[in-house]
């Protein structure tokens, strides 16, 4: 039996975003299509964000608020910046 491809593993997820969040995703998609010709859907952008968090090894452990997540992301970014700075 063949391993399913990534697109075959996709699941539909319903999310509730406010107007500003939807507008932001739409603007990113429009910026991409006008600058590169590539159409990016809201779903694709959200999936990429999830993949980025996974790649940064961001976990949900002790995560309670949006601020907790933001702090965790910023901590990883600072670690990457410190690693890439010449000495």
N, C-alpha and C positions, 0 to 999 in steps of 0.2 A: 504494500500500500504506500502511495506517495505521500510525503509530508505536504499539508496544505500550504499554499502560498500566503504571504502576509495579507493580501486583499481578501482571500477566502476566510481568513480568521477574523476579519473585521466584524464588529458587533454594532448595532445601532444603539446610540445613547441619546436620550432626551435630556437637554439641559435648559435651565432658565437663566437667561442673561438679561441685564437691564439694557436700556436703549443705548447708553454710551458704550457698553461692551460690544453690542452688535455693530454699532457704527464703527468702532475701532477695527473689528475684524473685517468689515466690508471695505474700509479704507485701505487696509493692508492688501486685500485682494485686488482692489482697483489699482493701487500703486504697482503691484506686481504685473498685472495685465498690461498696463500702459508702458511700463519700463522694460519688460522682458517678453511680453506676449504670452506669458504663462498664466492660466486661470487657476487661482487658488480659492477653494471653497472654505467656508467657515469651518467645516468638519476637518478638512485637511490641516488648516492652521492649528486647530485645537489638538489634533493628533500629533503634530510636530512638537507642540509645547509639552505634551506628555512624554514624548520620546526624549526631548531635551532634559526634562527633569529626571527621567530614568537614567540617562547618560551621566548626569551629575551625581547620581546615587543619592538623590533626595528621597528620604523616607517619610512616612506619616507618623513615625514614632514621636510621641509627646507633642504632636502638632494640634493646636487648639484654635488658632486664629489665623487670619490672613497675614497679620504682622509676623507671626511665628514663621510662616512659609517664606515671607519676604526676607526676614533676617537670615534664614537658612540659605536661601539662594545667594544673598549678598556675601555671606561668609565663604561660600564656595568660589564665588567670583574673585574675592580678595585673595584667596589661597592660590588661584590660578594666576592672578596678576603678580603676586609675590614670587611665584615659581618662574615666571617668564621675565622677570627684571634682571638685567645684567648686574653683576657684582663687581 
